[in-house]
C-alpha cells in the first residue's frame, strides 16, 4: 500500500501541468500568423508617359475620280488593287446624257412655244425694215440740214437735232437685228427640245476618263452601268504604300503633345510595335459622341511612320491601330508599380516590407503611366514594396512572401 501512494503524482505537479496546457492554448489562440503578400522592387529604369488611343491608317494623297458630265457610265473593268498610270490608264468611260422622251402635254407646250417664237422672228423682221427706213430718212434729213447750216441758213440747234436723229435711227437698226438673232436662237432651242434620245448613238463617242495620278485603285464605288450626274464619285485612287495615321484625341490631351513627338504604334498585327512621329495637330476641333453617349471635343492628330515602308507594307488604307503618343520620358527613373500606391490621409503612401513587417512609408509621386509611378521622395532603389495591400495590413503588421508553389 505504501508503494502505491509513492507512484501517484503530487497535486502541485498536476496543477502545474494544467497551467502549462492552458498557457499553450492561450498562446496559440491569440497568436496571429503573418499575412502572405506579393512584393515588387523599387527600381531605376526608363519610364514613358503616353497618351493611348485608337488610330486609323489612310493614304496620304487620295484622288477621287468623279463624273465630269451628266451621262451614262459604262461598266468599270478595274478592281481594287489594280495599278494605274497618270494620264494613260482609262479608269472609266461615259456617254453624254441623252434627252428624255416628251410626253404629249410637254410636246404641245413646246409646239405652242415654237409658233410663238416664229411669230417673234417675223415681227422682228418687220421692225428691221421699219428701222432701216427710219435710218434712211434721218440720214437724208441730216444731209439737207448740214448743207444749209454750212451756208448759214440753219441754226446749230437744228443741226445737232438732225445728227442725233440720224445716230438714234442707226442704233435702232442694230437693236432690231440683234432682237431678230435672239428670236432665231430661241426658236432653234425650242425645236431642239423636241429631239428624242438616239438609241443608235448610245455606244459611240464615249468620253474616256483617265487616271489623275499613278498608284492603285483603292475602291470602286460605281462598277455597273448607271446614269450619273456631274460630280458623282466613281472610284478612289492612291498609293497604298504612302500612308499615314490619323487619331482623334481629346482636346485636353492634344495640347500635351507637339509636332515631332515620338509615337509607338501597337496592335497593328505585327510582332513588334512600329515607330512614328507626330506630323501635325489640326487646329480645328470637333464634337464627337462617345460610346457612353457623352459629347467630347476632339482634335485630329496626324502621325507619320518612322520605320521604312517594308516594315509596315502589310498595312493598307483604313486599318485600325493603337497609338501611344509619348507625353514625357526619362531614362534612370526610380519607380514602383502603381498597384503598390494608396492614399493614407490624402498622402500617397506604400508599405515597405522590412524584416518581416509592413512599414508605412509616405512617398512623393511624380509622373505616372498605366503600370508604374515615379518616386521622387520616400524610397530608395532596391526597396521591397507590397503590391495590392489589403485592409488587414497596417504599420507593423507581420507579413511574409506568398508561396507561389502552393
Secondary structure, DSSP 8 states (H G I E B T S, - for coil): -HHHHHHS--HHHHHHHHHHHHHHHHHHHH----EEEEEEE-EEEEEEEEEEEEEEEEESS-EEEE-SSSEEE------TT-EE-TTTSEEEEEEE-------HHHHHHHHHHHHHHHHHHHHHHHHHHHHHHHHHHHHHHHHHHHHHHHTT-S-HHHHHHHHHHHHHHHHHHHHHHHHHHHHHHHHHHHHHTT----GGGTTSS-EEEE-SSSEEEEEES--S-EEE-TT-EEEEEE-TTSEEEEEEEEHHHHTT--TT-EEEEESSSSSS-EEEEEEEEEEEEEEEE-TTS-EEEEEEEEEEE-S-GGGGTT--TT-EEEEEEEEEEEEEEEEEEGGG-EEETTEEEEEEEETTEEEEEE-EEEEE-SSEEEEEES--TT-EEEES--TT--TT-BEEE--TT-
